[in-house]
Amino acid sequence: MYPIALTAPMAQDLTDFGFESLSNGDAVEQLFHNHEGTTLVVVNSVCGCAAAMARPGAKLSLQNEKKPSKLFTVFAGVDAEATAKVREFLAPYPPSSPSIALFKDGQVVHILERRHIEGRSAQIIADNLRAAYDMYCE
């Protein structure tokens, strides 16, 4: 578990942009069982690729005509229960942080795992996500 003083600004980077933070498994469970439409979930992390690529790319991707109707985030190493529950819904994809997943009607339809994020610019991440929005979002 990371100290909250360290991770709070990293989490706030997304929540200030309109992402809702999920901190327990019940909230995640409710989200996926009761939500229709599209949902973007960012599994946040303290690593450099989250700071330089994942978070900026996720935010930049929302400058698009089509975009997810809901935005959520969990913080790996902080929101352990919520992160574990999100990862259940990401199966069969292995745990990855950071990662960014687009869900439609509670099912994962597009995912960027850490291996897709590392070494790529925020712009490339955003463009990848926009292509998924154009395909799955209204």
N, C-alpha and C positions, 0 to 999 in steps of 0.2 A: 504494500500500500504506500502510495506516495503522499507526502505532506500536502495538505490542502493549501497552505500558503504558496507552495510551488505550482500547483496545478490550477488553482482558481483563475488566474489570468488566461490560461490556455483554454479552459472551459468557457470562460466569458467571451473569448474570441468568437465562438459560435453562438452562444445564447444572446449576445448583443446583436447578432445578425438575424435573429428570429428562430433559431433552433431551440426546441424545448429539450431540456435535460431530463433524462430518465434515470432515476437513482435506485429503483428497486425492481425486482422481478415481476411483481403484480402489475406495475404500470406498463411494463413491456408486454406482458401477457394480454392485458386489456387492449393495448394498441393493435396488436396483430389479430386478435379475435373479433374485434368490433369495428375495424376500419376498412372501409371500401375506398377505392381510389389509389393514388400513388403516394408513397412515403419514402423520403430519403433519410437514411440513418448513417451517421458518421460515428465510427468507433474511434474516438479520439485517443491520443497518446502523447507522451512527453518527448518522443523522439524528434530529431531534426526534420525528418521527412514529413511529419505531421505539421510542424510549424511552417516549413518552407513550401510544401507542396499540397498536402491533403486539405488542411483547413482553408488556405487561400483558393485552391482549386474548387472546393465545394461551394464557397461563397461566390466566386466568379461565375460558376456554372449557372447560377440562378438569374443571371442577366440573359434571359432567353424567353422567347414568346411562350413556349410550353415549359412547365416546370412542375415539380411535385406539389401536391396539395398540402402535405404535412412535412415538417422538418424536425428530426429528432437527433439526439446525440447521447452517447454513453461514453464514459471515460475509463478505458482499460487501466487497471491498477488503482482505481479510486472507487468506481461504481461496480464492484465485483459481481454482485448479484444480478444487476441489470445487464452487465456485459455478458455474463454467462447465459442469461436468458436470450439475449439478442443472438448470440452464437448458436443457440439451438435452432433458431429460425433461419440461420444462414447455412445450416447443414444442407448438402454434404461438404461445403467449403470449410477448410480447416480454420482454426482461430488465427486471426491476423489483426495486428494493430500497428499503424492505423489501417482502416478499411472504410470503404464507402459503398453502401448498398442501396439500390432502388428496389422497392417492393411495390407490387400492384396487387390489390385485394389480399394483402397479407402474405403473398408469395414473392420470393426474391426473383427478379427478372434481369438484374444487371448488378455486377459487383466489381469493384476495384480492390484487390487485395494489396497488401504491402508491396509485393513483388511487381505490381502494376503501377505503384506510386513512386517508389524509390528511383531516383535518377531521371525523373520526368518533371517537367516544369508545371507550375500551377496552371498555365494556359493549356497544356496538353491534357491535364486532368479535367479541366473545365470543358474542353472540346469533347472529350470522351463522354462525359456525363450529359452534355447537351444532346449528343446523338441519341443517347438512351432516352432522354426526355422527349425528344421529337418522335421516338418510336412508341413510347408507352404512356406519356402524359397527354392530357387534353388541354 
